[in-house]
């Protein structure tokens, strides 16, 4: 009987651990602005084919998505420039969705969720990071590795917090596709 109880206790602990792990794997609330799309309607797959500039220099502008090519993920609608990009996203959305549910990476490093501008981006180790303003990009890029350590540590508590309803400063949402 003692062996049964031990097995039952081990099974219960394993079940609790797997439920905890499953809960932590769930994404938080995706940032969606007035466009009605995640990433302000820009094609998150296309970032991976744009040549990045050197740290400290402005990146090329993001590729706008189209309301003709959309997919749903993490409670949000995403727009893509081509059907092929939409399909690539659908096959592996976690690969392409921006870090921190599309919130400003430096904001997360500093301990808060703020919107992010789709034109202020950088891919690091295959992951897309967005920031809010050009000034913030400068702070982010002064120490990307250190800021990533802070962001990852802060994200464990910030992930479940509500997304801001603020619009992205220095970004014209009228140029993005409408949801």
Buried (B, 14 or more C-beta within 10 A) or exposed (E): EEEEEEEEEEEEEEEEEEEEEEEEEEBBBBBBBBBBBBBBBBBBBBBBEBEBEEEEEEBEEBBBBBBEBBBEBBEBBBBBBBEEBBEBBBEEBEBBBBBBBBBBBBBBBBEBBBBBBBBBBBBBEEBBBBBBBEEBBEBBBEEBEEBBEBBEEBBEEBBEEEBBEEEBEEBEBEEBBEB
